[in-house]
Amino acid sequence: MVFLIEFIRNQLLEIHPIFAPGFRGKYALSATRSFSKWLMDNVSFSTMMTYVPEKTSWGKVICQLMNMRKVGVIDNALTAGHHQINMTLYQVTKEELANGWKQRR
């Protein structure tokens, strides 16, 4: 599992969790929760965004548990394998992220 962090500008982060095949469910959720805590404790940001392939159900669930809002869809994004897929774009503020995890202890 890898988390890619890109600092966009003005305290906006773009994150991309990359999980190995089979690393789903409670393992992905636990890793994302730990990463989120580390991020909130160690990185100055106001808003975080990510995008998830439309066909990835676990990505959608984890974004919901992180208290993220769906803000759009990127049509026909290209994967590393050059396949066209739709991606859902999500965002969350640092405060909303902290509150989302607190509600789900």
SEDRENSE-573571 format. One line per 5 residues: their letters; for each residue x, y, z of N, C-alpha, C. Coordinates in steps of 0.2 Angstrom, whole numbers, plus 5000, padded with zeros to 4 digits. Layout:
BEGIN
a = X/Y/Z/X/Y/Z/X/Y/Z ~ ...
This chain:
BEGIN
mvfli = 5004/4994/5000/5000/5000/5000/5004/5006/5000 ~ 5002/5011/4996/5006/5017/4995/5001/5023/4995 ~ 5003/5028/4999/4999/5035/4998/5003/5040/4995 ~ 5000/5042/4989/5004/5048/4986/5001/5054/4988 ~ 5005/5059/4990/5002/5066/4992/5005/5071/4987
efirn = 5001/5075/4984/5003/5081/4980/5001/5087/4983 ~ 5005/5092/4984/5003/5098/4987/5002/5103/4981 ~ 4995/5104/4980/4993/5108/4975/4995/5116/4976 ~ 4991/5119/4980/4993/5126/4982/4988/5128/4987 ~ 4990/5133/4991/4986/5136/4996/4983/5131/5001
qllei = 4987/5126/5003/4985/5121/5008/4980/5116/5005 ~ 4980/5115/4998/4976/5110/4995/4980/5104/4994 ~ 4978/5098/4996/4981/5092/4995/4977/5088/4990 ~ 4981/5084/4986/4978/5079/4982/4981/5072/4984 ~ 4977/5068/4986/4980/5061/4989/4977/5055/4985
hpifa = 4981/5050/4984/4979/5044/4980/4982/5038/4984 ~ 4977/5035/4987/4979/5028/4990/4980/5023/4985 ~ 4985/5019/4985/4986/5014/4980/4987/5007/4984 ~ 4982/5003/4983/4982/4997/4987/4984/4991/4982 ~ 4987/4986/4985/4989/4980/4981/4982/4976/4980
pgfrg = 4982/4972/4975/4976/4968/4974/4975/4964/4980 ~ 4969/4963/4982/4967/4959/4988/4967/4963/4995 ~ 4970/4969/4995/4971/4973/5001/4965/4978/5001 ~ 4959/4975/5003/4953/4978/5003/4950/4978/5010 ~ 4944/4980/5011/4940/4979/5017/4943/4983/5023
kyals = 4943/4979/5028/4945/4982/5035/4952/4984/5035 ~ 4956/4980/5030/4964/4982/5030/4964/4989/5027 ~ 4961/4990/5021/4961/4996/5018/4958/5002/5022 ~ 4953/5001/5026/4950/5006/5030/4955/5007/5036 ~ 4958/5002/5039/4962/5004/5044/4969/5008/5042
atrsf = 4971/5006/5036/4977/5009/5033/4975/5017/5032 ~ 4969/5018/5029/4967/5025/5027/4966/5029/5034 ~ 4963/5026/5039/4962/5029/5045/4969/5031/5048 ~ 4973/5027/5048/4980/5028/5051/4984/5034/5047 ~ 4983/5033/5040/4986/5038/5036/4983/5045/5037
skwlm = 4976/5045/5038/4972/5052/5039/4975/5055/5045 ~ 4975/5051/5051/4978/5053/5057/4985/5056/5057 ~ 4989/5053/5053/4996/5055/5052/4996/5062/5048 ~ 4992/5062/5043/4991/5068/5039/4989/5074/5043 ~ 4984/5073/5047/4981/5078/5051/4986/5081/5056
dnvsf = 4990/5076/5059/4995/5078/5064/5001/5081/5062 ~ 5003/5080/5055/5009/5082/5053/5010/5086/5047 ~ 5004/5087/5043/5004/5091/5037/4999/5097/5038 ~ 5001/5103/5036/4997/5109/5036/4993/5109/5030 ~ 4986/5108/5030/4982/5108/5024/4975/5111/5026
stmmt = 4971/5113/5022/4964/5115/5023/4959/5111/5020 ~ 4961/5108/5014/4956/5104/5010/4960/5099/5007 ~ 4957/5093/5006/4960/5087/5003/4955/5085/4998 ~ 4958/5082/4992/4954/5080/4987/4957/5073/4985 ~ 4953/5069/4982/4955/5063/4978/4950/5061/4973
yvpek = 4952/5056/4969/4947/5054/4964/4947/5046/4964 ~ 4941/5043/4963/4941/5036/4964/4937/5033/4957 ~ 4940/5028/4954/4936/5025/4949/4929/5023/4950 ~ 4925/5025/4946/4917/5024/4947/4916/5016/4949 ~ 4920/5012/4946/4919/5005/4947/4922/5002/4954
tswgk = 4925/5006/4957/4928/5004/4964/4924/5005/4969 ~ 4920/5000/4972/4916/5001/4977/4919/5003/4984 ~ 4925/4999/4985/4928/5001/4992/4930/5008/4992 ~ 4933/5011/4987/4935/5018/4987/4929/5022/4988 ~ 4924/5021/4986/4918/5025/4987/4916/5025/4995
vicql = 4916/5019/4997/4914/5018/5004/4919/5021/5009 ~ 4926/5021/5008/4931/5024/5012/4930/5031/5011 ~ 4929/5034/5005/4928/5041/5005/4922/5044/5009 ~ 4916/5040/5009/4911/5041/5013/4912/5041/5021 ~ 4916/5036/5023/4918/5036/5030/4923/5041/5032
mnmrk = 4926/5044/5027/4931/5050/5028/4927/5056/5028 ~ 4921/5056/5027/4916/5062/5027/4917/5066/5021 ~ 4920/5063/5016/4921/5067/5009/4915/5068/5005 ~ 4915/5074/5002/4909/5075/4998/4911/5074/4990 ~ 4906/5071/4987/4907/5070/4979/4906/5077/4976
vgvid = 4911/5079/4972/4910/5086/4969/4910/5086/4962 ~ 4911/5080/4959/4911/5080/4952/4913/5073/4949 ~ 4913/5072/4942/4915/5066/4939/4920/5068/4933 ~ 4925/5065/4933/4930/5066/4927/4928/5060/4922 ~ 4925/5062/4916/4923/5057/4911/4930/5055/4907
nalta = 4930/5049/4906/4935/5046/4901/4942/5047/4903 ~ 4943/5046/4910/4950/5047/4912/4954/5041/4910 ~ 4961/5041/4908/4965/5036/4906/4968/5033/4912 ~ 4968/5026/4912/4972/5022/4917/4979/5021/4915 ~ 4983/5019/4919/4990/5017/4917/4990/5012/4912
ghhqi = 4985/5008/4911/4985/5003/4906/4981/5006/4900 ~ 4980/5012/4900/4977/5016/4894/4970/5014/4893 ~ 4966/5012/4898/4959/5011/4898/4955/5017/4900 ~ 4950/5018/4896/4946/5024/4898/4940/5022/4903 ~ 4940/5026/4909/4936/5025/4914/4933/5032/4917
nmtly = 4928/5032/4920/4925/5038/4924/4928/5038/4931 ~ 4930/5044/4933/4932/5045/4940/4928/5049/4944 ~ 4926/5048/4950/4922/5052/4954/4927/5056/4959 ~ 4926/5063/4959/4931/5067/4962/4927/5069/4969 ~ 4931/5068/4974/4929/5070/4981/4933/5075/4985
qvtke = 4931/5078/4989/4935/5083/4993/4932/5083/5000 ~ 4936/5086/5005/4935/5086/5012/4939/5091/5015 ~ 4937/5095/5020/4941/5100/5024/4944/5096/5029 ~ 4950/5099/5032/4953/5095/5038/4948/5094/5044 ~ 4944/5099/5045/4940/5099/5051/4934/5093/5049
elang = 4932/5093/5043/4927/5088/5041/4930/5081/5042 ~ 4936/5081/5040/4939/5074/5040/4940/5072/5047 ~ 4942/5076/5052/4943/5074/5059/4936/5073/5062 ~ 4931/5076/5060/4924/5075/5063/4922/5068/5060 ~ 4923/5067/5054/4921/5061/5051/4923/5054/5054
wkqrr = 4930/5055/5056/4933/5049/5059/4931/5048/5066 ~ 4929/5054/5070/4927/5054/5077/4920/5051/5077 ~ 4916/5052/5072/4909/5049/5072/4909/5042/5071 ~ 4915/5039/5069/4915/5032/5067/4920/5028/5071 ~ 4921/5029/5077/4925/5026/5082/4923/5019/5083
